Amino acid sequence: MLDHVFLSVSDIDRSVAFYTTVLAPIGVTTRLDYDGKDGPPGHPDLKGFGAHGRMSFWLRQGVVDSRAAHIGFLARSEAAVNEAYAAAMASGGSNNGEPGFRLHYDPRYYAANVLDPDGYSLEFVYKSWQV
């Protein structure tokens, strides 16, 4: 199980706005800014996102390689997948797979795929057997 992920983005303010809007429908509503000078030498400034007392998804200003990551975000329902997808489309994301069942994985695997403003592949996924 992962504890946290850092994602380098080209425009930190744009990405914070995008992810703040897009992650809210799946319950990721806590934000935290970390000043890199409080860490070891060379630690980047971070913009964090989390829920339930955990910060697990972090953005940092840096070099983007959109092929370097595919991030799947857990949703608690098909409706939450649909809402996250709609939020992404309204906030500058690009369609990379409309909401629906992904039968090639499992008949109960419901997901939507988008590209964020830097081209990173995001998936909002609801797996009814894992809730």
Buried (B, 14 or more C-beta within 10 A) or exposed (E): EEEEEEBBBBEBEBBBBBBBBBBBBBBBEBBEEBEEEEEEEEEBBBBBBBBEEEBBBBBBBEEBEBEEBEEEBBBEBBEBBBBBBBBBBEBBBEEBBEBBBBEEEEEEBBBBBBBBBBEBBBBBBBBEEEE
